[in-house]
Amino acid sequence: TAAPATSAASPAAKASSNPDLTRKPERPKPPATKLLDYDYEAQNTYYNCGPAATRNALSAAGIDRTQEELGAELGTTEMGTNSAEDTTRVLNAEVKGSPYRTRMFPGAPSPAQMDRLQADVVKAITDGRGVVANVVGDATDTDGGWHSYGGGHYIAVVGYKDNGRTVRIADSANPADPSYWITTIDLANWITSRGYSA
């Protein structure tokens, strides 16, 4: 007589059919390149870069506000907008869940702060949110274009490529040159003594 067939599965087969429910699912890896669909608008006064950058960033999330409305919320005057703390406060008032945080660079950014900026940009853009940065001084974009804001300026970051090593800037200062790419390291150095909202 033949031995009865056993239905006992091997221990390995049992393990694979019994997933570990305590393991947290991993967040999908962000894309290497992502550009937000945003509605560009140049600043409508010489001092309205803060409201314009905030408006351009919000437009990527489908939020439509005027520079005048945002300027009132930001406390913008002819002296400009005070700080990235203000752009973070207003962005959080407009975006569900208050996802924005302010990061300040009191001095030249450290390698860790540069890495943090890159990670913050990738996370925000992947989540469909523009970033607002307060910059001062000069920077050169990846095409050799020179951008100089001795008195300070606000810009929106609306995309990235090369896993965030290069970022897309929406610059409200000059509608003839509304956007350009800059390395994240150059952006970090441009933020020195200022901050950003991501």
N, CA, C and O atoms as a DFTB+ gen file, in Angstrom:
792 C
 N C O
     1  1       0.836      -1.188       0.000
     2  2       0.000       0.000       0.000
     3  2       0.877       1.247       0.000
     4  3       1.979       1.239       0.549
     5  1       0.379       2.331      -0.624
     6  2       1.127       3.591      -0.702
     7  2       0.920       4.376       0.585
     8  3      -0.143       4.316       1.203
     9  1       1.974       5.126       0.986
    10  2       1.869       5.964       2.184
    11  2       0.908       7.113       1.893
    12  3       0.902       7.625       0.773
    13  1       0.100       7.533       2.858
    14  2      -0.818       8.652       2.606
    15  2      -0.036       9.950       2.343
    16  3       0.988      10.204       2.978
    17  1      -0.524      10.754       1.414
    18  2       0.129      12.039       1.079
    19  2      -0.059      12.985       2.258
    20  3      -1.149      13.079       2.824
    21  1       1.009      13.683       2.621
    22  2       0.880      14.650       3.723
    23  2       0.648      16.032       3.137
    24  3       1.187      16.375       2.085
    25  1      -0.140      16.798       3.814
    26  2      -0.410      18.157       3.344
    27  2       0.396      19.183       4.140
    28  3       0.163      20.384       4.006
    29  1       1.329      18.732       4.957
    30  2       2.137      19.671       5.750
    31  2       3.072      20.449       4.830
    32  3       3.876      19.860       4.107
    33  1       2.962      21.771       4.865
    34  2       3.849      22.602       4.051
    35  2       5.171      22.771       4.788
    36  3       5.236      22.629       6.009
    37  1       6.207      23.070       4.045
    38  2       7.519      23.283       4.662
    39  2       7.472      24.549       5.516
    40  3       6.630      25.413       5.271
    41  1       8.350      24.684       6.507
    42  2       8.357      25.897       7.344
    43  2       8.559      27.166       6.509
    44  3       7.959      28.197       6.811
    45  1       9.392      27.108       5.465
    46  2       9.637      28.287       4.626
    47  2       8.352      28.712       3.923
    48  3       8.061      29.905       3.829
    49  1       7.590      27.751       3.432
    50  2       6.338      28.074       2.745
    51  2       5.354      28.702       3.721
    52  3       4.634      29.639       3.374
    53  1       5.329      28.173       4.960
    54  2       4.431      28.757       5.973
    55  2       4.824      30.212       6.260
    56  3       3.959      31.079       6.383
    57  1       6.111      30.470       6.363
    58  2       6.576      31.825       6.677
    59  2       6.191      32.810       5.580
    60  3       5.779      33.932       5.875
    61  1       6.320      32.407       4.324
    62  2       6.030      33.342       3.240
    63  2       4.532      33.573       3.095
    64  3       4.125      34.615       2.581
    65  1       3.699      32.631       3.532
    66  2       2.259      32.852       3.411
    67  2       1.707      33.567       4.644
    68  3       0.510      33.842       4.718
    69  1       2.574      33.867       5.608
    70  2       2.156      34.529       6.828
    71  2       2.974      35.817       6.979
    72  3       3.983      35.822       7.684
    73  1       2.546      36.924       6.317
    74  2       3.370      38.144       6.329
    75  2       3.485      38.740       7.721
    76  3       2.614      38.550       8.570
    77  1       4.561      39.455       7.937
    78  2       4.808      40.115       9.217
    79  2       3.962      41.388       9.257
    80  3       4.293      42.384       8.614
    81  1       2.890      41.347      10.002
    82  2       1.975      42.483      10.056
    83  2       2.480      43.605      10.958
    84  3       1.886      44.682      10.997
    85  1       3.572      43.362      11.682
    86  2       4.117      44.405      12.552
    87  2       5.069      45.325      11.790
    88  3       5.398      46.413      12.263
    89  1       5.509      44.888      10.611
    90  2       6.440      45.714       9.832
    91  2       5.686      46.855       9.163
    92  3       4.665      46.632       8.512
    93  1       6.190      48.082       9.323
    94  2       5.550      49.238       8.697
    95  2       5.841      49.217       7.197
    96  3       6.961      48.909       6.790
    97  1       4.847      49.539       6.375
    98  2       5.117      49.591       4.937
    99  2       6.109      50.713       4.631
   100  3       6.055      51.779       5.244
   101  1       7.000      50.472       3.697
   102  2       7.987      51.494       3.347
   103  2       7.344      52.510       2.427
   104  3       6.564      52.170       1.537
   105  1       7.692      53.782       2.667
   106  2       7.212      54.863       1.805
   107  2       7.845      54.675       0.434
   108  3       9.033      54.369       0.339
   109  1       7.062      54.854      -0.636
   110  2       7.664      54.694      -1.960
   111  2       8.786      55.709      -2.173
   112  3       8.720      56.842      -1.698
   113  1       9.798      55.283      -2.886
   114  2      10.938      56.154      -3.149
   115  2      10.495      57.317      -4.049
   116  3       9.790      57.095      -5.033
   117  1      10.901      58.555      -3.723
   118  2      10.488      59.674      -4.567
   119  2      11.106      59.566      -5.956
   120  3      12.156      58.947      -6.130
   121  1      10.447      60.173      -6.948
   122  2      11.022      60.134      -8.299
   123  2      12.342      60.895      -8.350
   124  3      12.569      61.794      -7.540
   125  1      13.214      60.545      -9.294
   126  2      14.510      61.216      -9.436
   127  2      14.338      62.656      -9.889
   128  3      15.170      63.513      -9.591
   129  1      13.239      62.922     -10.619
   130  2      12.949      64.258     -11.139
   131  2      11.460      64.533     -10.975
   132  3      10.630      63.668     -11.254
   133  1      11.128      65.723     -10.528
   134  2       9.715      66.110     -10.469
   135  2       9.592      67.619     -10.595
   136  3      10.288      68.373      -9.915
   137  1       8.692      68.049     -11.482
   138  2       8.370      69.466     -11.663
   139  2       6.903      69.656     -11.323
   140  3       6.049      68.916     -11.813
   141  1       6.605      70.634     -10.492
   142  2       5.221      70.931     -10.156
   143  2       4.578      71.745     -11.267
   144  3       5.247      72.498     -11.975
   145  1       3.286      71.584     -11.405
   146  2       2.501      72.398     -12.326
   147  2       2.053      73.618     -11.527
   148  3       1.170      73.515     -10.676
   149  1       2.649      74.751     -11.795
   150  2       2.333      75.954     -11.027
   151  2       1.975      77.082     -11.976
   152  3       2.238      77.008     -13.176
   153  1       1.376      78.123     -11.429
   154  2       0.937      79.275     -12.210
   155  2       1.855      80.449     -11.857
   156  3       1.717      81.060     -10.797
   157  1       2.789      80.754     -12.755
   158  2       3.774      81.816     -12.493
   159  2       3.132      83.195     -12.554
   160  3       2.302      83.482     -13.416
   161  1       3.540      84.035     -11.616
   162  2       3.160      85.445     -11.661
   163  2       4.355      86.261     -11.185
   164  3       4.951      85.954     -10.152
   165  1       4.703      87.304     -11.942
   166  2       5.784      88.205     -11.526
   167  2       5.279      89.076     -10.384
   168  3       4.079      89.320     -10.260
   169  1       6.214      89.545      -9.543
   170  2       5.815      90.429      -8.447
   171  2       5.305      91.743      -9.028
   172  3       5.842      92.237     -10.019
   173  1       4.262      92.312      -8.407
   174  2       3.626      93.507      -8.974
   175  2       4.126      94.816      -8.361
   176  3       3.683      95.891      -8.764
   177  1       5.043      94.738      -7.395
   178  2       5.751      95.919      -6.886
   179  2       7.191      95.489      -6.601
   180  3       7.487      94.295      -6.544
   181  1       8.063      96.446      -6.427
   182  2       9.471      96.112      -6.178
   183  2       9.672      95.389      -4.856
   184  3      10.684      94.711      -4.678
   185  1       8.731      95.516      -3.922
   186  2       8.887      94.915      -2.595
   187  2       8.004      93.683      -2.385
   188  3       7.980      93.129      -1.286
   189  1       7.282      93.248      -3.414
   190  2       6.322      92.156      -3.240
   191  2       6.876      90.774      -3.589
   192  3       6.107      89.888      -3.961
   193  1       8.179      90.571      -3.480
   194  2       8.725      89.250      -3.813
   195  2       8.241      88.179      -2.846
   196  3       8.024      87.036      -3.250
   197  1       8.064      88.539      -1.548
   198  2       7.571      87.559      -0.574
   199  2       6.170      87.073      -0.925
   200  3       5.949      85.865      -1.012
   201  1       5.211      87.987      -1.129
   202  2       3.878      87.564      -1.538
   203  2       3.874      86.822      -2.882
   204  3       3.134      85.852      -3.048
   205  1       4.693      87.267      -3.837
   206  2       4.709      86.613      -5.150
   207  2       5.279      85.199      -5.062
   208  3       4.737      84.277      -5.671
   209  1       6.367      85.019      -4.311
   210  2       6.955      83.680      -4.161
   211  2       5.983      82.757      -3.427
   212  3       5.831      81.590      -3.788
   213  1       5.328      83.290      -2.394
   214  2       4.348      82.497      -1.648
   215  2       3.181      82.132      -2.546
   216  3       2.698      81.000      -2.510
   217  1       2.718      83.088      -3.359
   218  2       1.626      82.842      -4.291
   219  2       2.011      81.783      -5.325
   220  3       1.225      80.879      -5.610
   221  1       3.223      81.893      -5.891
   222  2       3.670      80.916      -6.894
   223  2       3.759      79.520      -6.282
   224  3       3.384      78.538      -6.923
   225  1       4.255      79.424      -5.044
   226  2       4.344      78.121      -4.372
   227  2       2.949      77.555      -4.113
   228  3       2.707      76.371      -4.350
   229  1       2.029      78.395      -3.626
   230  2       0.668      77.930      -3.340
   231  2      -0.059      77.486      -4.606
   232  3      -0.875      76.565      -4.561
   233  1       0.231      78.133      -5.735
   234  2      -0.466      77.777      -6.981
   235  2      -0.191      76.331      -7.381
   236  3      -1.019      75.705      -8.044
   237  1       0.966      75.794      -6.983
   238  2       1.290      74.392      -7.288
   239  2       0.372      73.438      -6.538
   240  3       0.163      72.306      -6.974
   241  1      -0.175      73.885      -5.414
   242  2      -1.105      73.073      -4.631
   243  2      -2.557      73.379      -5.011
   244  3      -3.488      72.898      -4.365
   245  1      -2.743      74.180      -6.060
   246  2      -4.085      74.522      -6.512
   247  2      -4.758      75.597      -5.676
   248  3      -5.978      75.752      -5.732
   249  1      -3.972      76.343      -4.897
   250  2      -4.517      77.408      -4.042
   251  2      -4.274      78.746      -4.725
   252  3      -3.132      79.104      -5.014
   253  1      -5.347      79.480      -4.979
   254  2      -5.271      80.736      -5.725
   255  2      -5.475      81.914      -4.780
   256  3      -6.581      82.133      -4.285
   257  1      -4.410      82.674      -4.528
   258  2      -4.484      83.875      -3.705
   259  2      -3.776      85.005      -4.458
   260  3      -2.881      84.754      -5.266
   261  1      -4.181      86.240      -4.190
   262  2      -3.520      87.374      -4.843
   263  2      -2.311      87.804      -4.009
   264  3      -2.208      87.489      -2.823
   265  1      -1.415      88.521      -4.649
   266  2      -0.264      89.064      -3.925
   267  2      -0.725      90.030      -2.841
   268  3      -0.107      90.111      -1.780
   269  1      -1.802      90.761      -3.097
   270  2      -2.307      91.716      -2.106
   271  2      -2.812      90.980      -0.866
   272  3      -2.513      91.375       0.261
   273  1      -3.584      89.899      -1.080
   274  2      -4.097      89.119       0.055
   275  2      -2.937      88.551       0.870
   276  3      -2.927      88.644       2.098
   277  1      -1.962      87.964       0.178
   278  2      -0.832      87.340       0.871
   279  2       0.068      88.381       1.523
   280  3       0.607      88.151       2.605
   281  1       0.230      89.527       0.865
   282  2       1.040      90.601       1.443
   283  2       0.477      91.071       2.771
   284  3       1.229      91.338       3.709
   285  1      -0.863      91.176       2.857
   286  2      -1.501      91.573       4.116
   287  2      -1.237      90.512       5.193
   288  3      -0.938      90.854       6.337
   289  1      -1.348      89.224       4.830
   290  2      -1.101      88.141       5.801
   291  2       0.369      88.094       6.229
   292  3       0.680      87.823       7.389
   293  1       1.265      88.361       5.276
   294  2       2.704      88.298       5.551
   295  2       3.216      89.520       6.312
   296  3       4.307      89.478       6.882
   297  1       2.448      90.595       6.329
   298  2       2.919      91.835       6.940
   299  2       3.922      92.558       6.051
   300  3       4.767      93.303       6.547
   301  1       3.833      92.342       4.733
   302  2       4.770      92.947       3.784
   303  2       4.544      94.456       3.706
   304  3       3.408      94.926       3.638
   305  1       5.648      95.202       3.719
   306  2       5.612      96.661       3.561
   307  2       6.593      97.036       2.454
   308  3       7.148      96.165       1.785
   309  1       6.801      98.330       2.267
   310  2       7.793      98.769       1.281
   311  2       9.203      98.339       1.666
   312  3      10.120      98.412       0.847
   313  1       9.381      97.893       2.900
   314  2      10.672      97.355       3.344
   315  2      10.764      95.855       3.032
   316  3      11.807      95.242       3.262
   317  1       9.684      95.261       2.513
   318  2       9.685      93.847       2.151
   319  2       8.965      92.982       3.178
   320  3       8.147      93.466       3.960
   321  1       9.290      91.685       3.156
   322  2       8.723      90.697       4.074
   323  2       9.817      90.287       5.046
   324  3      10.924      89.951       4.626
   325  1       9.520      90.311       6.340
   326  2      10.547      90.153       7.366
   327  2      11.370      88.877       7.294
   328  3      12.599      88.944       7.283
   329  1      10.722      87.708       7.245
   330  2      11.471      86.485       7.493
   331  2      10.767      85.265       6.913
   332  3       9.573      85.298       6.616
   333  1      11.532      84.189       6.759
   334  2      10.960      82.903       6.354
   335  2       9.953      82.409       7.389
   336  3       9.081      81.604       7.063
   337  1      10.063      82.881       8.634
   338  2       9.054      82.537       9.647
   339  2       7.675      83.008       9.183
   340  3       6.670      82.337       9.419
   341  1       7.634      84.175       8.519
   342  2       6.359      84.711       8.030
   343  2       5.823      83.872       6.870
   344  3       4.631      83.570       6.830
   345  1       6.694      83.492       5.923
   346  2       6.198      82.690       4.798
   347  2       5.714      81.331       5.296
   348  3       4.717      80.817       4.789
   349  1       6.393      80.739       6.275
   350  2       5.941      79.457       6.828
   351  2       4.567      79.611       7.475
   352  3       3.681      78.786       7.253
   353  1       4.388      80.650       8.263
   354  2       3.105      80.884       8.948
   355  2       1.966      81.001       7.942
   356  3       0.908      80.399       8.127
   357  1       2.180      81.776       6.874
   358  2       1.116      81.994       5.886
   359  2       0.891      80.741       5.038
   360  3      -0.256      80.404       4.741
   361  1       1.941      80.057       4.649
   362  2       1.768      78.804       3.894
   363  2       0.962      77.800       4.714
   364  3       0.074      77.135       4.180
   365  1       1.262      77.685       6.006
   366  2       0.532      76.748       6.863
   367  2      -0.923      77.166       7.073
   368  3      -1.790      76.316       7.275
   369  1      -1.192      78.478       7.025
   370  2      -2.574      78.953       7.149
   371  2      -3.383      78.578       5.904
   372  3      -4.606      78.448       5.972
   373  1      -2.702      78.406       4.772
   374  2      -3.383      78.128       3.504
   375  2      -3.419      76.646       3.139
   376  3      -4.338      76.207       2.447
   377  1      -2.437      75.868       3.591
   378  2      -2.309      74.460       3.179
   379  2      -2.791      73.549       4.301
   380  3      -2.359      73.676       5.446
   381  1      -3.676      72.644       3.966
   382  2      -4.264      71.717       4.937
   383  2      -3.170      70.912       5.643
   384  3      -2.247      70.403       5.007
   385  1      -3.293      70.809       6.964
   386  2      -2.366      70.000       7.738
   387  2      -1.120      70.726       8.211
   388  3      -0.286      70.123       8.887
   389  1      -0.965      72.011       7.874
   390  2       0.206      72.809       8.286
   391  2       1.521      72.043       8.116
   392  3       2.232      71.819       9.095
   393  1       1.855      71.632       6.865
   394  2       3.039      70.791       6.667
   395  2       4.369      71.543       6.627
   396  3       5.428      70.917       6.678
   397  1       4.333      72.866       6.537
   398  2       5.582      73.627       6.351
   399  2       6.337      73.828       7.661
   400  3       5.740      73.994       8.725
   401  1       7.662      73.810       7.556
   402  2       8.556      74.105       8.673
   403  2       9.589      75.126       8.194
   404  3       9.948      75.154       7.017
   405  1      10.056      75.957       9.112
   406  2      11.097      76.937       8.786
   407  2      12.450      76.373       9.176
   408  3      12.612      75.804      10.256
   409  1      13.412      76.534       8.295
   410  2      14.805      76.204       8.622
   411  2      15.632      77.459       8.351
   412  3      15.566      78.045       7.270
   413  1      16.405      77.854       9.351
   414  2      17.228      79.061       9.235
   415  2      18.700      78.677       9.077
   416  3      19.169      77.696       9.654
   417  1      19.411      79.470       8.285
   418  2      20.865      79.318       8.126
   419  2      21.509      80.593       8.657
   420  3      21.777      81.511       7.882
   421  1      21.766      80.672       9.972
   422  2      22.345      81.897      10.518
   423  2      23.724      82.215       9.940
   424  3      24.087      83.381       9.786
   425  1      24.486      81.169       9.624
   426  2      25.799      81.342       8.995
   427  2      25.849      80.507       7.730
   428  3      24.819      80.044       7.239
   429  1      27.045      80.318       7.208
   430  2      27.190      79.478       6.014
   431  2      26.669      78.077       6.335
   432  3      26.993      77.531       7.390
   433  1      25.864      77.486       5.440
   434  2      25.273      76.184       5.745
   435  2      26.317      75.069       5.822
   436  3      27.271      75.031       5.045
   437  1      26.113      74.179       6.763
   438  2      26.979      73.011       6.918
   439  2      26.561      71.950       5.894
   440  3      25.472      72.040       5.327
   441  1      27.414      70.947       5.649
   442  2      27.006      69.845       4.765
   443  2      25.703      69.189       5.236
   444  3      24.882      68.792       4.411
   445  1      25.508      69.074       6.544
   446  2      24.266      68.480       7.062
   447  2      23.060      69.356       6.726
   448  3      21.992      68.839       6.400
   449  1      23.225      70.675       6.804
   450  2      22.120      71.581       6.459
   451  2      21.829      71.530       4.956
   452  3      20.673      71.629       4.545
   453  1      22.869      71.378       4.141
   454  2      22.663      71.239       2.697
   455  2      21.896      69.952       2.388
   456  3      20.991      69.946       1.553
   457  1      22.264      68.866       3.067
   458  2      21.547      67.595       2.890
   459  2      20.094      67.736       3.335
   460  3      19.193      67.199       2.690
   461  1      19.862      68.454       4.429
   462  2      18.508      68.673       4.946
   463  2      17.681      69.463       3.924
   464  3      16.524      69.127       3.669
   465  1      18.276      70.516       3.337
   466  2      17.587      71.302       2.308
   467  2      17.190      70.398       1.144
   468  3      16.054      70.457       0.672
   469  1      18.111      69.570       0.684
   470  2      17.823      68.659      -0.431
   471  2      16.668      67.721      -0.072
   472  3      15.745      67.541      -0.866
   473  1      16.717      67.127       1.121
   474  2      15.657      66.215       1.560
   475  2      14.323      66.949       1.709
   476  3      13.275      66.421       1.336
   477  1      14.364      68.174       2.259
   478  2      13.136      68.954       2.444
   479  2      12.496      69.299       1.103
   480  3      11.277      69.210       0.955
   481  1      13.317      69.695       0.123
   482  2      12.794      70.035      -1.206
   483  2      12.172      68.804      -1.851
   484  3      11.059      68.874      -2.373
   485  1      12.878      67.681      -1.819
   486  2      12.360      66.457      -2.446
   487  2      11.034      66.057      -1.795
   488  3      10.083      65.708      -2.494
   489  1      10.966      66.106      -0.473
   490  2       9.724      65.719       0.217
   491  2       8.581      66.662      -0.141
   492  3       7.492      66.202      -0.485
   493  1       8.807      67.970      -0.069
   494  2       7.747      68.940      -0.362
   495  2       7.254      68.795      -1.800
   496  3       6.050      68.721      -2.044
   497  1       8.192      68.756      -2.752
   498  2       7.805      68.668      -4.174
   499  2       7.090      67.340      -4.442
   500  3       6.088      67.309      -5.157
   501  1       7.599      66.248      -3.871
   502  2       6.950      64.939      -4.045
   503  2       5.522      64.985      -3.497
   504  3       4.620      64.351      -4.044
   505  1       5.324      65.742      -2.409
   506  2       3.993      65.888      -1.810
   507  2       3.136      66.934      -2.538
   508  3       1.996      67.176      -2.143
   509  1       3.678      67.558      -3.603
   510  2       2.913      68.529      -4.383
   511  2       2.921      69.942      -3.837
   512  3       2.034      70.738      -4.144
   513  1       3.941      70.261      -3.014
   514  2       4.024      71.595      -2.403
   515  2       5.277      72.322      -2.867
   516  3       6.359      71.737      -2.911
   517  1       5.131      73.599      -3.214
   518  2       6.286      74.427      -3.521
   519  2       6.976      74.849      -2.240
   520  3       6.361      74.866      -1.174
   521  1       8.252      75.191      -2.341
   522  2       9.072      75.653      -1.223
   523  2       9.335      77.142      -1.447
   524  3       9.475      77.576      -2.590
   525  1       9.405      77.927      -0.374
   526  2       9.746      79.347      -0.480
   527  2      11.064      79.565       0.249
   528  3      11.219      79.179       1.408
   529  1      12.021      80.197      -0.452
   530  2      13.337      80.463       0.139
   531  2      13.601      81.965       0.157
   532  3      13.253      82.681      -0.782
   533  1      14.217      82.424       1.234
   534  2      14.634      83.812       1.378
   535  2      16.136      83.838       1.116
   536  3      16.916      83.282       1.889
   537  1      16.539      84.487       0.023
   538  2      17.940      84.479      -0.403
   539  2      18.517      85.891      -0.331
   540  3      17.785      86.879      -0.268
   541  1      19.843      85.957      -0.340
   542  2      20.505      87.261      -0.355
   543  2      21.856      87.115      -1.059
   544  3      22.535      86.098      -0.921
   545  1      22.231      88.152      -1.815
   546  2      23.515      88.126      -2.517
   547  2      23.371      87.595      -3.928
   548  3      22.340      87.774      -4.577
   549  1      24.424      86.936      -4.390
   550  2      24.503      86.510      -5.789
   551  2      24.500      84.993      -5.915
   552  3      24.961      84.277      -5.026
   553  1      23.972      84.522      -7.035
   554  2      24.035      83.098      -7.366
   555  2      24.064      82.966      -8.876
   556  3      23.545      83.818      -9.597
   557  1      24.673      81.894      -9.343
   558  2      24.744      81.603     -10.777
   559  2      23.973      80.323     -11.033
   560  3      24.181      79.313     -10.361
   561  1      23.065      80.375     -12.027
   562  2      22.282      79.182     -12.329
   563  2      23.090      78.217     -13.199
   564  3      24.218      78.521     -13.586
   565  1      22.511      77.058     -13.502
   566  2      23.255      76.011     -14.213
   567  2      23.541      76.374     -15.674
   568  3      24.378      75.740     -16.317
   569  1      22.847      77.394     -16.200
   570  2      23.129      77.866     -17.563
   571  2      24.076      79.061     -17.568
   572  3      24.339      79.637     -18.623
   573  1      24.590      79.437     -16.399
   574  2      25.523      80.555     -16.307
   575  2      24.854      81.895     -16.071
   576  3      25.531      82.923     -16.032
   577  1      23.521      81.907     -15.910
   578  2      22.818      83.161     -15.625
   579  2      23.127      83.637     -14.216
   580  3      23.221      82.836     -13.286
   581  1      23.284      84.944     -14.065
   582  2      23.661      85.530     -12.787
   583  2      22.450      86.206     -12.175
   584  3      21.749      86.961     -12.849
   585  1      22.200      85.938     -10.892
   586  2      21.047      86.486     -10.175
   587  2      21.571      87.162      -8.915
   588  3      22.189      86.522      -8.065
   589  1      21.314      88.468      -8.806
   590  2      21.909      89.248      -7.730
   591  2      20.830      90.010      -6.958
   592  3      20.097      90.822      -7.522
   593  1      20.750      89.728      -5.650
   594  2      19.766      90.371      -4.777
   595  2      20.455      90.800      -3.488
   596  3      20.339      90.138      -2.456
   597  1      21.177      91.923      -3.562
   598  2      21.930      92.407      -2.410
   599  2      21.076      92.721      -1.202
   600  3      21.530      92.580      -0.067
   601  1      19.834      93.148      -1.433
   602  2      18.947      93.488      -0.322
   603  2      18.087      92.330       0.141
   604  3      17.292      92.468       1.071
   605  1      18.247      91.183      -0.511
   606  2      17.433      90.017      -0.174
   607  2      16.274      89.855      -1.140
   608  3      15.865      90.808      -1.803
   609  1      15.749      88.636      -1.212
   610  2      14.702      88.311      -2.194
   611  2      14.066      86.983      -1.795
   612  3      14.709      86.140      -1.170
   613  1      12.812      86.808      -2.158
   614  2      12.123      85.530      -1.964
   615  2      11.901      84.876      -3.321
   616  3      11.530      85.533      -4.294
   617  1      12.137      83.563      -3.365
   618  2      11.917      82.776      -4.575
   619  2      11.122      81.527      -4.205
   620  3      11.096      81.115      -3.046
   621  1      10.480      80.939      -5.197
   622  2       9.786      79.667      -4.989
   623  2      10.600      78.559      -5.641
   624  3      11.159      78.751      -6.721
   625  1      10.670      77.399      -4.992
   626  2      11.289      76.202      -5.555
   627  2      10.128      75.315      -6.005
   628  3       9.289      74.919      -5.197
   629  1      10.091      75.006      -7.311
   630  2       8.922      74.328      -7.879
   631  2       9.261      72.994      -8.535
   632  3       8.408      72.393      -9.187
   633  1      10.488      72.529      -8.370
   634  2      10.850      71.240      -8.938
   635  2      12.279      70.886      -8.588
   636  3      13.026      71.688      -8.027
   637  1      12.640      69.648      -8.940
   638  2      14.007      69.193      -8.722
   639  2      14.341      68.129      -9.762
   640  3      13.453      67.547     -10.385
   641  1      15.628      67.889      -9.935
   642  2      16.100      66.779     -10.764
   643  2      17.341      66.198     -10.110
   644  3      17.859      66.752      -9.141
   645  1      17.819      65.072     -10.648
   646  2      19.002      64.408     -10.108
   647  2      18.837      64.145      -8.602
   648  3      19.740      64.409      -7.809
   649  1      17.656      63.617      -8.230
   650  2      17.339      63.290      -6.830
   651  2      17.446      64.487      -5.884
   652  3      17.722      64.326      -4.695
   653  1      17.225      65.680      -6.420
   654  2      17.224      66.880      -5.585
   655  2      18.547      67.618      -5.546
   656  3      18.682      68.592      -4.805
   657  1      19.527      67.181      -6.322
   658  2      20.826      67.880      -6.334
   659  2      20.743      69.201      -7.097
   660  3      21.582      70.086      -6.923
   661  1      19.718      69.320      -7.947
   662  2      19.471      70.545      -8.701
   663  2      17.990      70.881      -8.530
   664  3      17.144      69.987      -8.554
   665  1      17.674      72.168      -8.359
   666  2      16.299      72.580      -8.127
   667  2      15.852      73.615      -9.149
   668  3      16.663      74.361      -9.698
   669  1      14.541      73.646      -9.395
   670  2      13.931      74.600     -10.328
   671  2      13.390      75.767      -9.518
   672  3      12.603      75.589      -8.589
   673  1      13.827      76.964      -9.891
   674  2      13.420      78.187      -9.211
   675  2      12.388      78.918     -10.056
   676  3      12.573      79.091     -11.261
   677  1      11.298      79.347      -9.421
   678  2      10.366      80.305     -10.031
   679  2      10.692      81.646      -9.387
   680  3      10.490      81.835      -8.188
   681  1      11.200      82.579     -10.198
   682  2      11.696      83.861      -9.690
   683  2      10.778      84.978     -10.163
   684  3      10.671      85.244     -11.360
   685  1      10.117      85.628      -9.212
   686  2       9.123      86.652      -9.552
   687  2       9.739      87.984      -9.967
   688  3       9.013      88.874     -10.410
   689  1      11.063      88.150      -9.838
   690  2      11.691      89.458     -10.075
   691  2      11.656      89.882     -11.529
   692  3      11.483      91.064     -11.824
   693  1      11.818      88.927     -12.452
   694  2      11.964      89.288     -13.858
   695  2      11.153      88.345     -14.735
   696  3      11.570      87.210     -14.964
   697  1       9.995      88.795     -15.233
   698  2       9.167      87.906     -16.053
   699  2       9.858      87.462     -17.341
   700  3       9.428      86.493     -17.967
   701  1      10.927      88.156     -17.744
   702  2      11.679      87.727     -18.928
   703  2      12.562      86.515     -18.616
   704  3      13.000      85.812     -19.527
   705  1      12.820      86.275     -17.339
   706  2      13.625      85.127     -16.886
   707  2      12.894      84.490     -15.694
   708  3      13.389      84.530     -14.568
   709  1      11.708      83.900     -15.948
   710  2      10.847      83.480     -14.845
   711  2      11.290      82.233     -14.102
   712  3      10.886      82.021     -12.959
   713  1      12.125      81.390     -14.742
   714  2      12.548      80.175     -14.039
   715  2      13.898      79.707     -14.546
   716  3      14.286      79.964     -15.685
   717  1      14.607      79.006     -13.658
   718  2      15.942      78.496     -13.991
   719  2      16.310      77.398     -13.003
   720  3      15.690      77.258     -11.949
   721  1      17.322      76.625     -13.361
   722  2      17.854      75.562     -12.498
   723  2      19.071      76.080     -11.749
   724  3      19.859      76.859     -12.285
   725  1      19.215      75.641     -10.506
   726  2      20.390      75.987      -9.699
   727  2      20.736      74.756      -8.860
   728  3      19.846      73.995      -8.481
   729  1      22.008      74.559      -8.571
   730  2      22.346      73.407      -7.729
   731  2      21.829      73.669      -6.311
   732  3      21.725      74.816      -5.876
   733  1      21.514      72.603      -5.614
   734  2      21.008      72.727      -4.248
   735  2      22.085      73.315      -3.337
   736  3      21.768      74.051      -2.403
   737  1      23.343      73.001      -3.599
   738  2      24.444      73.585      -2.816
   739  2      24.490      75.098      -3.013
   740  3      24.648      75.849      -2.051
   741  1      24.351      75.548      -4.274
   742  2      24.335      76.996      -4.524
   743  2      23.118      77.656      -3.877
   744  3      23.218      78.765      -3.353
   745  1      21.977      76.981      -3.912
   746  2      20.789      77.534      -3.251
   747  2      21.030      77.644      -1.756
   748  3      20.697      78.664      -1.153
   749  1      21.599      76.624      -1.152
   750  2      21.870      76.658       0.292
   751  2      22.776      77.844       0.635
   752  3      22.524      78.561       1.603
   753  1      23.816      78.045      -0.150
   754  2      24.714      79.178       0.102
   755  2      24.015      80.515      -0.122
   756  3      24.335      81.500       0.544
   757  1      23.070      80.559      -1.047
   758  2      22.294      81.776      -1.336
   759  2      21.379      82.114      -0.161
   760  3      21.028      83.276       0.043
   761  1      20.994      81.097       0.609
   762  2      20.100      81.295       1.764
   763  2      20.880      81.746       3.012
   764  3      20.264      82.130       4.006
   765  1      22.214      81.706       2.978
   766  2      23.024      82.062       4.141
   767  2      22.535      83.350       4.792
   768  3      22.344      84.366       4.123
   769  1      22.340      83.294       6.089
   770  2      21.849      84.373       6.967
   771  2      20.335      84.524       6.865
   772  3      19.758      85.386       7.527
   773  1      19.697      83.714       6.062
   774  2      18.232      83.761       5.893
   775  2      17.651      82.381       6.216
   776  3      18.218      81.641       7.020
   777  1      16.523      82.037       5.590
   778  2      15.883      80.764       5.856
   779  2      14.960      80.356       4.733
   780  3      14.850      81.045       3.719
   781  1      14.295      79.224       4.924
   782  2      13.349      78.758       3.914
   783  2      12.183      78.039       4.577
   784  3      12.277      77.590       5.719
   785  1      11.081      77.940       3.835
   786  2       9.853      77.275       4.283
   787  2       9.625      76.060       3.405
   788  3       9.422      76.196       2.199
   789  1       9.655      74.863       4.001
   790  2       9.456      73.641       3.235
   791  2       8.574      72.671       4.006
   792  3       8.290      71.576       3.521
